[in-house]
Structure formats: C-alpha cells, structure tokens
Amino acid sequence: MIRFDHVTKRYADGTTAVDDLSFEVNEGELVTLVGPSGCGKTTTMMMVNRLIEPTSGHIHVEGEDIADVDPVQLRRRIGYVIQQVGLFPHRTILDNTATVPALIGWKKAKARARATELLDLVGLDPKTYGNRYPEQLSGGQRQRVGVARALAADPPVLLMDEPFGAVDPVVREQLQDEFLKMQAAVRKTVLLVTHDIEEAVRLGDRIAVYGQGRIEQYDTPGAVLGSPATPYVAEFVGADRGLKRLSVTEIEPDDLEQPSVARFAEPPARAAARMREEGARWAVVLDEGGDLHGWIGVDEASLAGPDGTVGELAHRMNAWVPVGAPLKQAFGVMLQHDAGWVAVLDGARFLGVLTPAKLHEALRRSVDADAQGVGRDEVEFDSVADA
C-alpha cells in the first residue's frame, strides 16, 4: 500500500532529515513511527502527501509513484490528522467534518450524510454535536472531529501526526481505545507519528523505531520489546520493556490453570468435601452450562447447613478478564482487587484462571517465541508454576 524506496530528504544547509529510507506498509496495517524529536519521523510522514518533497528516491501509494500525481489531488485521497486538529472555527462540526467530500465534488446531502455517519463512529452524537462550533467542544472532542474529518472521503491512507498528544493522559487513553475500535471496523492503512513508545506499542501493528534519519528496527511491538535489534533500540524502549510487553501479549487458553469447581445447584457439603480432597481453599462456582457465577471458600461451604445450594452462598467474581485481553489488563485487575488470580472468560463461559506465575510464564513464552520465530505453544522451558 505504501512503499519507500531509498528515500532521502536533504535540506539546502546540508541537514539530512531522512537518509536512504526503505520500508513498506501493508494494506490495512497501522504502523507507528516512533523516536525522539528531530529524528525524521514527521518528515517521513509528510513526504507521503507531498507536503515535503524528497530529495531522492521514490514513494509509492497503492502502486503509484506519488511524484506523478498532482499534489492537491493526492492530498484529497489521503486523510491527515494533526495534533492541534485545525478545525475551521467559523464552521459547525458537521460542516467541518464534511470539508473534504465537499472539496472533491460530493453533493451537499451526501457529504453531510457521510459526516453524520463519521461523527457517530467516533462517539459524537451528531444530533448533539453536529451544529456546535469547535470552541464549544473539549480538546478530546475536537480531536475526535479531526479523525472523523480525515476519514470523511473514505481515503485508503490515513496519516496521523501526534494525534493524541494535546490532551491529558486519561483522555488520551480513551481516544486510543476508541481509535483502535474504529480501526478494527474501517481497516485503513495508517502511518502514526509519536514520540511515546507506550503509545507506539499499544496502537501499532508494526513499529518503526527511528534513530537519526534512519529506522533502527521495523518489527512487531512484541519483537521490538522482546528482542531489540540494536543497543540504541534497547535504550530507547527502556529497561522496563518487559512491563511494556505486557500490553501487547494476549491471554491464551494455554496460559490458564484449572481450579477446583463447584456447581451452582450442588449441596455445599459436597463441594466442600471435593475442595478438601483436592487441597483447594476455594472453588469457582459455575452453572450447568459452564458460565461463571462466582466463587466460594471451603470453610463457608463446610459450615453451611444441609439445606441450600452452593449458588446461594457464592460471592460475586470481580477479578475477571476476557480471553485475548492483554496481560497488562489482567495484572491491573489483580492489583485493583488485591487478588491472587483472575478468572478468564469467553463471553460468560469460564475458561480457567490466570495466576501471577502463569502470567510470568506467558510473558516469557511470548518473548522466546519472537526470538525463535515460533508460536508460543512451541516454546519449552522450566515453568515456575510447576516448581
């Protein structure tokens, strides 16, 4: 979709912003360009829509050399989101969003219908916000409008320059979450510039880590964090890269332990006898379909009278995460609820529990799998959980 072939940008004073850059971005892929200020990442992105012209080399978008395309027509085919948004203050939010479709000749009704659809997609009710003006919106809301405007003409490529950098950390995380949901739905080819390695790891399908005008490593977030290609990359991603990797390592069923199980309708005494036989201090409570209902301790099950059921005594299960969630989310839930494990669910169906030892093992398997170029299930080592 986007291909750089030996691209260099050198200014008249001799400064080389980008030096012999070659890489490809696949269709539907979100690639983050990350590095310190002045390393060339924004220059790289701005050469894609010819806001900056390369000194040498070629850039292809959808198989076409952009040097052969009229710059204005090219920019109308490429969505562009900047940190300060750049909304027109005298135009309503709906009209701001419909700007590019109007410029390329869409009829007004079609352009406004598309703008309405996009505002809804980015979480802004068009009935509430469509007739407002930019000054009436928060910074985070204006950023959402900027994304909607960039997508309005349905461009195949989206360029984003520090798109979430102008808002506070809480809003930034919310915007990142919403953008990931939106990207899953629209699957644009995205180049996103950031100086924040955590943002790059969280959002990118692949990461380009920039040194001075060059890409030091171009790989998946897991590979960059687990196997830095150079000392520079290792220093840039930080000594805590193992913790950062928690956010890009998903929970898989093979990571889970199977605890003692009590059934919703069974007598507490029977459940207590089974827990004691298994050496368990607690059991998860499941209904007959395998859905999670809660948990019960062996002592309270033992002290219960002959009447009643386990389900009547079960405690609500607050410490749980869905399968496929990142290990970071599971770790956060453990800390939030002061829990020694979290339940892992597929919908409501109980799959098992993730313990701290199993979380550590999953992280180690992920790192080793990337280093060896194999699947996580093919990695073998002595498990702490089995010790």
Backbone hydrogen bonds in HBPLUS format (Angstrom, degrees):
<---DONOR---> <-ACCEPTOR-->    atom                        ^
c    i                          cat <-CA-CA->   ^        H-A-AA   ^      H-
h    n   atom  resd res      DA  || num        DHA   H-A  angle D-A-AA Bond
n    s   type  num  typ     dist DA aas  dist angle  dist       angle   num
A0062-GLU N   A0001-MET O   2.69 MM  61  4.65 157.6  1.73 139.0 146.2     1
A0002-ILE N   A0025-VAL O   3.18 MM  23  5.09 166.2  2.20 145.4 148.4     2
A0025-VAL N   A0002-ILE O   2.83 MM  23  5.09 157.9  1.88 153.0 156.8     3
A0003-ARG N   A0060-HIS O   2.85 MM  57  5.05 154.1  1.92 145.6 150.7     4
A0060-HIS N   A0003-ARG O   2.86 MM  57  5.05 161.8  1.89 146.3 152.4     5
A0004-PHE N   A0023-PHE O   2.85 MM  19  5.27 174.2  1.86 166.5 168.5     6
A0023-PHE N   A0004-PHE O   3.21 MM  19  5.27 135.5  2.42 119.5 130.4     7
A0005-ASP N   A0058-HIS O   2.86 MM  53  5.21 162.3  1.89 168.2 168.1     8
A0058-HIS N   A0005-ASP O   3.12 MM  53  5.21 158.2  2.17 138.8 144.8     9
A0007-VAL N   A0021-LEU O   2.88 MM  14  4.77 169.7  1.89 132.7 130.1    10
A0021-LEU N   A0007-VAL O   2.72 MM  14  4.77 171.1  1.73 134.6 134.2    11
A0008-THR N   A0056-SER O   3.03 MM  48  5.27 159.5  2.07 134.1 136.2    12
A0055-THR N   A0008-THR O   2.74 MM  47  5.59 142.3  1.88 143.5 155.7    13
A0056-SER N   A0008-THR O   3.17 MM  48  5.27 154.1  2.24 143.0 144.2    14
A0009-LYS N   A0018-VAL O   2.84 MM   9  4.99 156.7  1.89 133.5 137.9    15
A0017-ALA N   A0009-LYS O   2.85 MM   8  5.55 139.6  2.01 155.6 168.2    16
A0018-VAL N   A0009-LYS O   3.41 MM   9  4.99 165.3  2.43 128.6 132.2    17
A0011-TYR N   A0015-THR O   2.80 MM   4  5.31 164.2  1.83 159.8 161.0    18
A0014-GLY N   A0011-TYR O   2.90 MM   3  5.46 159.7  1.95 120.6 124.5    19
A0019-ASP N   A0213-GLY O   2.92 MM 194  5.35 172.1  1.92 141.6 139.3    20
A0029-GLU N   A0026-ASN O   3.13 MM   3  5.42 153.8  2.21 135.9 132.8    21
A0190-VAL N   A0029-GLU O   2.88 MM 161  6.24 159.6  1.92 147.0 153.9    22
A0205-ASP N   A0030-LEU O   2.70 MM 175  5.33 163.1  1.73 154.3 160.4    23
A0031-VAL N   A0190-VAL O   2.85 MM 159  6.04 174.3  1.86 158.7 157.0    24
A0192-LEU N   A0031-VAL O   2.93 MM 161  6.26 161.6  1.97 157.2 161.3    25
A0032-THR N   A0206-ARG O   3.07 MM 174  6.56 159.1  2.12 158.8 160.3    26
A0208-ALA N   A0032-THR O   2.85 MM 176  6.19 166.4  1.87 167.7 170.2    27
A0033-LEU N   A0192-LEU O   2.78 MM 159  6.00 159.1  1.82 145.9 152.1    28
A0194-THR N   A0033-LEU O   2.97 MM 161  6.20 160.8  2.01 165.8 163.2    29
A0034-VAL N   A0208-ALA O   2.97 MM 174  6.19 168.4  1.98 159.1 162.6    30
A0210-TYR N   A0034-VAL O   2.83 MM 176  6.05 172.5  1.84 166.7 169.3    31
A0213-GLY N   A0039-CYS O   2.77 MM 174  5.21 144.4  1.90 133.2 139.8    32
A0044-THR N   A0040-GLY O   2.95 MM   4  6.10 154.2  2.02 145.3 152.2    33
A0045-MET N   A0041-LYS O   3.14 MM   4  6.46 160.2  2.18 145.7 149.7    34
A0046-MET N   A0042-THR O   2.90 MM   4  6.11 164.0  1.92 155.9 160.1    35
A0047-MET N   A0043-THR O   3.06 MM   4  6.20 130.9  2.31 144.3 155.4    36
A0047-MET N   A0044-THR O   3.31 MM   3  5.42 140.8  2.47  97.5 108.1    37
A0048-VAL N   A0045-MET O   3.04 MM   3  5.50 146.9  2.15 108.0 117.4    38
A0051-LEU N   A0046-MET O   2.97 MM   5  5.28 138.1  2.15 164.8 164.5    39
A0052-ILE N   A0046-MET O   3.25 MM   6  5.56 147.0  2.36 121.6 118.4    40
A0050-ARG N   A0047-MET O   3.29 MM   3  4.63 157.9  2.34  90.4  96.1    41
A0066-ILE N   A0059-ILE O   3.02 MM   7  6.13 164.3  2.05 164.3 168.4    42
A0061-VAL N   A0064-GLU O   2.93 MM   3  5.31 155.8  1.99 146.7 145.9    43
A0064-GLU N   A0061-VAL O   3.08 MM   3  5.31 165.7  2.10 111.2 115.4    44
A0068-ASP N   A0065-ASP O   3.01 MM   3  5.83 165.0  2.03 123.9 128.5    45
A0069-VAL N   A0066-ILE O   3.08 MM   3  5.08 166.5  2.10 108.6 111.3    46
A0074-LEU N   A0070-ASP O   2.86 MM   4  6.06 156.7  1.92 158.0 165.9    47
A0075-ARG N   A0071-PRO O   2.95 MM   4  6.16 159.1  1.99 148.6 152.9    48
A0076-ARG N   A0072-VAL O   3.17 MM   4  6.43 143.4  2.31 143.8 153.2    49
A0077-ARG N   A0074-LEU O   2.99 MM   3  5.26 149.5  2.09 105.3 115.0    50
A0078-ILE N   A0075-ARG O   3.28 MM   3  5.10 158.9  2.32  97.3 103.6    51
A0079-GLY N   A0157-VAL O   2.86 MM  78  6.18 152.4  1.94 165.6 158.3    52
A0159-LEU N   A0079-GLY O   2.77 MM  80  5.95 168.2  1.78 142.5 145.6    53
A0081-VAL N   A0159-LEU O   2.80 MM  78  6.20 155.8  1.86 155.9 164.3    54
A0161-ASP N   A0081-VAL O   2.78 MM  80  6.18 165.0  1.80 166.8 170.1    55
A0085-VAL N   A0082-ILE O   3.18 MM   3  5.20 161.2  2.21 107.0 111.9    56
A0086-GLY N   A0084-GLN O   2.67 MM   2  5.69 140.8  1.82 113.1  99.6    57
A0091-ARG N   A0088-PHE O   3.23 MM   3  5.63 168.0  2.24 116.5 119.9    58
A0096-ASN N   A0092-THR O   2.78 MM   4  6.02 154.8  1.85 152.4 160.4    59
A0093-ILE N   A0132-ARG O   2.83 MM  39  5.82 142.8  1.97 160.0 165.5    60
A0097-THR N   A0093-ILE O   3.00 MM   4  6.16 159.7  2.04 146.8 151.5    61
A0094-LEU N   A0130-GLY O   2.93 MM  36  4.60 158.5  1.98 141.4 134.4    62
A0098-ALA N   A0094-LEU O   3.09 MM   4  6.31 140.8  2.25 139.9 150.6    63
A0099-THR N   A0096-ASN O   3.24 MM   3  5.33 164.0  2.27 110.0 111.9    64
A0102-ALA N   A0098-ALA O   3.14 MM   4  6.23 156.7  2.20 153.4 160.0    65
A0103-LEU N   A0099-THR O   3.03 MM   4  6.33 149.7  2.12 146.9 156.1    66
A0103-LEU N   A0100-VAL O   3.00 MM   3  4.94 113.8  2.45  96.0 112.5    67
A0104-ILE N   A0100-VAL O   3.05 MM   4  6.32 147.3  2.16 156.8 164.9    68
A0106-TRP N   A0101-PRO O   2.91 MM   5  5.36 158.5  1.96 162.1 155.1    69
A0105-GLY N   A0102-ALA O   3.21 MM   3  5.30 162.0  2.25 104.9 108.4    70
A0111-ALA N   A0107-LYS O   2.92 MM   4  6.18 162.9  1.95 160.8 166.4    71
A0112-ARG N   A0108-LYS O   2.92 MM   4  6.09 161.9  1.95 153.8 158.3    72
A0113-ALA N   A0109-ALA O   2.93 MM   4  6.04 148.6  2.03 141.4 150.5    73
A0114-ARG N   A0110-LYS O   2.97 MM   4  6.18 156.7  2.03 147.7 153.5    74
A0115-ALA N   A0111-ALA O   2.94 MM   4  6.18 153.9  2.01 142.7 150.4    75
A0116-THR N   A0112-ARG O   2.90 MM   4  6.08 154.4  1.96 143.8 150.4    76
A0117-GLU N   A0113-ALA O   3.03 MM   4  6.28 157.9  2.08 145.6 151.3    77
A0118-LEU N   A0114-ARG O   2.96 MM   4  6.22 156.2  2.01 149.7 155.9    78
A0119-LEU N   A0115-ALA O   2.94 MM   4  6.12 160.4  1.98 152.5 157.2    79
A0120-ASP N   A0116-THR O   3.19 MM   4  6.36 159.6  2.23 146.0 151.1    80
A0121-LEU N   A0117-GLU O   3.06 MM   4  6.30 146.6  2.17 138.3 148.0    81
A0122-VAL N   A0118-LEU O   3.02 MM   4  6.34 148.6  2.13 151.4 158.0    82
A0124-LEU N   A0119-LEU O   2.84 MM   5  5.16 162.9  1.87 157.4 152.4    83
A0123-GLY N   A0120-ASP O   3.15 MM   3  5.17 160.2  2.19 104.6 108.8    84
A0128-THR N   A0125-ASP O   2.93 MM   3  5.32 131.9  2.16 109.0 121.9    85
A0129-TYR N   A0125-ASP O   2.84 MM   4  6.00 168.6  1.85 164.4 168.3    86
A0130-GLY N   A0126-PRO O   2.81 MM   4  4.47 142.7  1.95 116.5 125.5    87
A0132-ARG N   A0129-TYR O   3.10 MM   3  5.29 162.5  2.13 112.3 117.6    88
A0136-GLN N   A0133-TYR O   2.80 MM   3  5.52 158.9  1.85 128.3 135.4    89
A0137-LEU N   A0134-PRO O   3.05 MM   3  5.47 165.8  2.07 119.9 121.6    90
A0142-ARG N   A0138-SER O   2.91 MM   4  6.19 158.7  1.95 153.6 159.5    91
A0143-GLN N   A0139-GLY O   3.01 MM   4  6.24 149.2  2.11 142.3 150.8    92
A0144-ARG N   A0140-GLY O   3.10 MM   4  6.41 147.0  2.22 140.6 148.7    93
A0145-VAL N   A0141-GLN O   3.05 MM   4  6.40 152.8  2.12 146.9 154.1    94
A0146-GLY N   A0142-ARG O   2.94 MM   4  6.26 150.6  2.03 146.0 154.2    95
A0147-VAL N   A0143-GLN O   3.12 MM   4  6.47 149.3  2.22 144.8 151.8    96
A0148-ALA N   A0144-ARG O   2.93 MM   4  6.24 161.9  1.96 150.7 156.0    97
A0149-ARG N   A0145-VAL O   2.78 MM   4  6.01 162.2  1.81 155.8 160.2    98
A0150-ALA N   A0146-GLY O   3.10 MM   4  6.25 154.1  2.17 139.6 146.3    99
A0151-LEU N   A0147-VAL O   3.14 MM   4  6.40 137.0  2.33 143.1 154.2   100
A0151-LEU N   A0148-ALA O   3.11 MM   3  5.20 131.3  2.36  97.4 110.4   101
A0152-ALA N   A0149-ARG O   3.24 MM   3  5.11 153.8  2.31  99.4 107.2   102
A0154-ASP N   A0151-LEU O   2.88 MM   3  5.18 156.4  1.93 121.7 124.6   103
A0189-THR N   A0156-PRO O   3.13 MM  33  6.24 170.0  2.14 156.0 157.7   104
A0158-LEU N   A0189-THR O   2.83 MM  31  6.11 158.2  1.88 158.1 160.4   105
A0191-LEU N   A0158-LEU O   3.02 MM  33  6.47 155.5  2.08 159.0 166.5   106
A0160-MET N   A0191-LEU O   2.86 MM  31  6.19 156.8  1.91 163.3 166.2   107
A0193-VAL N   A0160-MET O   2.73 MM  33  6.14 163.9  1.75 168.3 172.1   108
A0162-GLU N   A0193-VAL O   2.92 MM  31  5.45 149.7  2.01 133.4 141.3   109
A0165-GLY N   A0162-GLU O   3.33 MM   3  5.35 171.9  2.34 112.3 113.1   110
A0172-ARG N   A0168-ASP O   2.84 MM   4  5.99 158.1  1.89 158.9 166.2   111
A0173-GLU N   A0169-PRO O   3.05 MM   4  6.21 157.9  2.10 144.1 148.1   112
A0174-GLN N   A0170-VAL O   3.14 MM   4  6.45 154.9  2.20 144.6 151.7   113
A0175-LEU N   A0171-VAL O   2.82 MM   4  6.09 159.6  1.86 155.6 161.0   114
A0176-GLN N   A0172-ARG O   2.89 MM   4  6.12 155.5  1.95 148.9 155.9   115
A0177-ASP N   A0173-GLU O   2.98 MM   4  6.20 158.9  2.02 146.4 151.6   116
A0178-GLU N   A0174-GLN O   2.97 MM   4  6.26 163.3  2.00 150.9 155.1   117
A0179-PHE N   A0175-LEU O   2.82 MM   4  5.98 155.4  1.88 148.1 155.4   118
A0180-LEU N   A0176-GLN O   2.94 MM   4  6.16 158.4  1.99 151.3 156.4   119
A0181-LYS N   A0177-ASP O   3.09 MM   4  6.38 156.2  2.15 148.0 154.3   120
A0182-MET N   A0178-GLU O   2.92 MM   4  6.15 158.8  1.97 147.7 153.9   121
A0183-GLN N   A0179-PHE O   2.76 MM   4  5.97 159.7  1.80 152.9 158.6   122
A0184-ALA N   A0180-LEU O   3.01 MM   4  6.17 149.6  2.10 141.5 149.1   123
A0185-ALA N   A0181-LYS O   3.27 MM   4  6.58 134.3  2.49 135.8 147.2   124
A0185-ALA N   A0182-MET O   2.94 MM   3  5.11 130.8  2.19  98.4 112.4   125
A0186-VAL N   A0182-MET O   2.88 MM   4  6.21 158.0  1.93 157.6 163.9   126
A0187-ARG N   A0183-GLN O   2.80 MM   4  5.05 153.7  1.87 134.5 142.1   127
A0200-ALA N   A0196-ASP O   2.97 MM   4  6.27 160.5  2.01 152.9 159.2   128
A0201-VAL N   A0197-ILE O   2.89 MM   4  6.05 157.7  1.94 148.1 153.2   129
A0202-ARG N   A0198-GLU O   2.97 MM   4  6.05 156.1  2.02 142.0 149.0   130
A0203-LEU N   A0199-GLU O   3.00 MM   4  6.06 157.8  2.05 153.1 157.2   131
A0204-GLY N   A0200-ALA O   3.00 MM   4  5.58 158.5  2.04 142.2 148.9   132
A0207-ILE N   A0219-ASP O   2.70 MM  12  5.59 165.6  1.72 164.6 164.8   133
A0219-ASP N   A0207-ILE O   3.09 MM  12  5.59 145.5  2.22 150.2 153.2   134
A0209-VAL N   A0217-GLN O   2.86 MM   8  5.33 167.7  1.88 164.0 166.2   135
A0216-GLU N   A0209-VAL O   2.69 MM   7  5.62 150.3  1.78 163.7 173.1   136
A0211-GLY N   A0214-ARG O   2.78 MM   3  5.39 164.0  1.80 160.3 165.9   137
A0224-VAL N   A0220-THR O   2.99 MM   4  6.25 163.8  2.02 160.5 164.9   138
A0225-LEU N   A0221-PRO O   2.99 MM   4  6.16 161.7  2.03 152.3 156.9   139
A0226-GLY N   A0222-GLY O   2.80 MM   4  5.78 152.0  1.88 142.3 151.5   140
A0227-SER N   A0223-ALA O   2.71 MM   4  5.30 156.6  1.76 140.9 147.2   141
A0234-ALA N   A0230-THR O   3.05 MM   4  6.39 164.9  2.08 156.6 160.8   142
A0235-GLU N   A0231-PRO O   2.94 MM   4  6.14 155.1  2.00 148.3 154.5   143
A0236-PHE N   A0232-TYR O   2.85 MM   4  6.08 156.0  1.91 149.3 156.9   144
A0237-VAL N   A0233-VAL O   2.90 MM   4  6.09 170.5  1.91 161.9 162.3   145
A0238-GLY N   A0234-ALA O   3.19 MM   4  6.18 133.1  2.42 131.5 143.0   146
A0241-ARG N   A0238-GLY O   3.18 MM   3  5.50 135.7  2.39 119.8 117.7   147
A0243-LEU N   A0240-ASP O   2.94 MM   3  5.41 126.8  2.23 109.7 122.4   148
A0244-LYS N   A0240-ASP O   3.12 MM   4  6.55 157.7  2.17 149.3 156.1   149
A0245-ARG N   A0241-ARG O   2.86 MM   4  6.03 143.3  2.00 140.4 150.1   150
A0246-LEU N   A0243-LEU O   3.06 MM   3  5.36 144.9  2.18 104.3 114.3   151
A0247-SER N   A0244-LYS O   3.05 MM   3  5.80 151.3  2.13 117.7 124.0   152
A0248-VAL N   A0245-ARG O   3.02 MM   3  5.35 157.0  2.07 111.2 118.3   153
A0328-LYS N   A0246-LEU O   2.99 MM  82  4.68 145.7  2.12 116.9 110.9   154
A0327-LEU N   A0249-THR O   2.82 MM  78  5.88 148.9  1.92 166.5 171.8   155
A0251-ILE N   A0325-ALA O   2.86 MM  74  5.69 151.2  1.94 153.0 159.2   156
A0324-GLY N   A0251-ILE O   3.02 MM  73  4.83 137.8  2.20 128.2 139.9   157
A0255-ASP N   A0252-GLU O   2.88 MM   3  5.50 161.7  1.92 122.2 128.4   158
A0256-LEU N   A0253-PRO O   3.22 MM   3  5.68 169.0  2.23 118.9 121.1   159
A0257-GLU N   A0353-VAL O   2.87 MM  96  5.32 168.0  1.89 155.2 157.3   160
A0353-VAL N   A0257-GLU O   2.93 MM  96  5.32 163.0  1.96 149.5 155.2   161
A0284-VAL N   A0260-SER O   3.05 MM  24  6.54 151.0  2.14 160.5 153.1   162
A0262-ALA N   A0284-VAL O   2.80 MM  22  6.01 166.9  1.81 167.4 167.5   163
A0286-LEU N   A0262-ALA O   2.97 MM  24  6.41 154.7  2.04 161.0 168.6   164
A0266-GLU N   A0263-ARG O   3.20 MM   3  5.53 157.5  2.26 111.6 118.2   165
A0264-PHE N   A0286-LEU O   2.84 MM  22  5.68 147.8  1.94 155.7 154.6   166
A0311-GLY N   A0264-PHE O   2.83 MM  47  4.35 151.6  1.91 144.4 135.7   167
A0310-VAL N   A0266-GLU O   2.94 MM  44  5.88 146.2  2.06 163.5 172.0   168
A0271-ALA N   A0267-PRO O   3.29 MM   4  6.65 161.0  2.33 152.7 157.9   169
A0272-ALA N   A0268-PRO O   2.84 MM   4  6.07 157.1  1.89 153.8 160.6   170
A0273-ALA N   A0269-ALA O   2.98 MM   4  6.18 157.1  2.04 146.7 152.1   171
A0274-ARG N   A0270-ARG O   3.13 MM   4  6.40 157.0  2.19 147.0 152.5   172
A0275-MET N   A0271-ALA O   2.98 MM   4  6.24 159.2  2.02 150.1 156.0   173
A0276-ARG N   A0272-ALA O   2.96 MM   4  6.21 161.2  2.00 152.7 157.2   174
A0277-GLU N   A0273-ALA O   3.01 MM   4  6.19 155.5  2.08 143.6 150.6   175
A0278-GLU N   A0274-ARG O   2.95 MM   4  6.18 146.2  2.06 146.4 155.5   176
A0279-GLY N   A0275-MET O   2.91 MM   4  5.97 107.2  2.45 135.8 153.7   177
A0280-ALA N   A0275-MET O   2.79 MM   5  4.89 160.7  1.83 149.9 148.3   178
A0279-GLY N   A0276-ARG O   3.13 MM   3  4.92 152.3  2.21  96.0 104.5   179
A0298-VAL N   A0281-ARG O   2.98 MM  17  5.30 166.5  2.00 128.5 128.5   180
A0283-ALA N   A0296-ILE O   2.91 MM  13  5.56 148.8  2.01 156.1 166.3   181
A0296-ILE N   A0283-ALA O   2.96 MM  13  5.56 154.3  2.03 158.0 165.8   182
A0285-VAL N   A0294-GLY O   2.77 MM   9  5.05 172.6  1.78 131.5 130.5   183
A0293-HIS N   A0285-VAL O   2.76 MM   8  5.37 158.0  1.81 168.3 162.1   184
A0294-GLY N   A0285-VAL O   3.30 MM   9  5.05 144.3  2.44 136.1 135.2   185
A0287-ASP N   A0291-ASP O   3.01 MM   4  5.56 155.1  2.07 149.9 157.4   186
A0290-GLY N   A0287-ASP O   3.03 MM   3  5.42 166.9  2.04 116.8 120.4   187
A0350-PHE N   A0290-GLY O   3.05 MM  60  6.18 169.4  2.06 158.6 158.0   188
A0292-LEU N   A0348-ALA O   2.99 MM  56  6.10 160.6  2.03 167.1 162.0   189
A0295-TRP N   A0315-HIS O   3.01 MM  20  5.26 142.3  2.15 132.7 144.1   190
A0315-HIS N   A0295-TRP O   2.76 MM  20  5.26 171.4  1.77 158.8 159.1   191
A0301-ALA N   A0297-GLY O   3.13 MM   4  6.29 155.4  2.20 149.2 156.6   192
A0302-SER N   A0298-VAL O   2.93 MM   4  6.06 146.2  2.05 142.5 151.5   193
A0303-LEU N   A0299-ASP O   3.03 MM   4  6.28 146.1  2.15 147.3 156.1   194
A0312-GLU N   A0309-THR O   3.21 MM   3  5.51 136.3  2.41 102.6 112.9   195
A0313-LEU N   A0310-VAL O   2.93 MM   3  5.34 144.1  2.07 110.3 121.0   196
A0314-ALA N   A0310-VAL O   3.05 MM   4  6.14 124.6  2.37 148.5 164.1   197
A0343-ALA N   A0319-ALA O   2.94 MM  24  6.31 163.8  1.97 149.9 145.6   198
A0321-VAL N   A0343-ALA O   2.90 MM  22  6.40 148.4  2.00 158.7 167.9   199
A0345-LEU N   A0321-VAL O   3.01 MM  24  6.34 156.7  2.07 148.7 156.1   200
A0325-ALA N   A0322-PRO O   3.13 MM   3  5.70 153.3  2.20 135.1 136.3   201
A0323-VAL N   A0345-LEU O   2.81 MM  22  5.69 153.2  1.88 156.5 153.6   202
A0329-GLN N   A0326-PRO O   2.99 MM   3  5.46 128.6  2.27 108.2 119.9   203
A0330-ALA N   A0326-PRO O   3.39 MM   4  6.88 155.5  2.45 147.1 153.2   204
A0331-PHE N   A0327-LEU O   2.86 MM   4  6.13 160.7  1.90 155.7 161.2   205
A0332-GLY N   A0328-LYS O   2.90 MM   4  6.11 155.9  1.96 145.9 152.6   206
A0333-VAL N   A0329-GLN O   2.98 MM   4  6.25 153.2  2.06 147.4 154.2   207
A0334-MET N   A0330-ALA O   2.96 MM   4  6.27 156.4  2.02 149.3 155.6   208
A0335-LEU N   A0331-PHE O   3.09 MM   4  6.40 160.7  2.13 149.9 154.1   209
A0336-GLN N   A0332-GLY O   2.87 MM   4  6.03 159.2  1.92 148.5 155.1   210
A0337-HIS N   A0333-VAL O   3.03 MM   4  6.11 159.4  2.08 151.3 154.7   211
A0338-ASP N   A0334-MET O   2.87 MM   4  5.59 103.8  2.46 135.0 151.9   212
A0339-ALA N   A0334-MET O   2.88 MM   5  4.79 155.4  1.94 138.1 144.0   213
A0338-ASP N   A0335-LEU O   3.31 MM   3  4.92 157.9  2.36  94.8 101.2   214
A0342-VAL N   A0354-LEU O   3.02 MM  12  5.35 148.7  2.12 137.1 146.7   215
A0354-LEU N   A0342-VAL O   2.84 MM  12  5.35 160.8  1.88 156.6 161.2   216
A0344-VAL N   A0352-GLY O   2.89 MM   8  5.63 156.9  1.94 167.6 161.7   217
A0351-LEU N   A0344-VAL O   2.94 MM   7  5.70 162.9  1.97 169.3 166.5   218
A0346-ASP N   A0349-ARG O   2.86 MM   3  5.14 160.1  1.90 149.6 156.1   219
A0349-ARG N   A0346-ASP O   3.17 MM   3  5.14 142.0  2.33 125.2 118.8   220
A0359-LEU N   A0355-THR O   2.81 MM   4  6.04 149.9  1.90 154.4 164.0   221
A0360-HIS N   A0356-PRO O   2.99 MM   4  6.22 159.1  2.03 147.8 152.3   222
A0361-GLU N   A0357-ALA O   2.99 MM   4  6.24 153.7  2.06 141.9 149.7   223
A0362-ALA N   A0358-LYS O   2.88 MM   4  6.06 155.8  1.93 145.6 151.4   224
A0363-LEU N   A0359-LEU O   3.06 MM   4  6.33 154.4  2.13 146.7 153.2   225
A0364-ARG N   A0360-HIS O   2.99 MM   4  6.27 160.5  2.03 150.5 155.6   226
A0365-ARG N   A0361-GLU O   2.88 MM   4  6.10 160.3  1.92 152.1 157.6   227
A0366-SER N   A0362-ALA O   3.01 MM   4  6.16 154.5  2.08 142.8 149.6   228
A0367-VAL N   A0363-LEU O   3.04 MM   4  6.33 162.5  2.08 152.4 156.1   229
A0368-ASP N   A0364-ARG O   2.94 MM   4  6.12 172.8  1.95 155.6 157.8   230
A0369-ALA N   A0365-ARG O   2.79 MM   4  5.84 151.2  1.87 146.1 154.5   231
A0370-ASP N   A0366-SER O   3.15 MM   4  6.37 158.7  2.20 147.0 151.2   232
A0371-ALA N   A0367-VAL O   3.05 MM   4  6.31 159.6  2.10 148.6 154.8   233
A0372-GLN N   A0368-ASP O   2.89 MM   4  6.02 148.1  1.99 146.1 154.0   234
A0373-GLY N   A0369-ALA O   2.80 MM   4  5.69 118.6  2.18 137.0 152.0   235
A0374-VAL N   A0369-ALA O   2.98 MM   5  4.97 153.0  2.06 139.4 144.9   236
A0378-GLU N   A0375-GLY O   3.01 MM   3  5.39 158.1  2.05 111.1 118.2   237
A0379-VAL N   A0376-ARG O   3.26 MM   3  5.53 165.5  2.28 109.4 113.9   238
A0386-ASP N   A0383-SER O   3.21 MM   3  5.27 142.1  2.36  96.3 106.4   239
A0387-ALA N   A0384-VAL O   3.10 MM   3  5.19 153.9  2.17 103.3 111.5   240
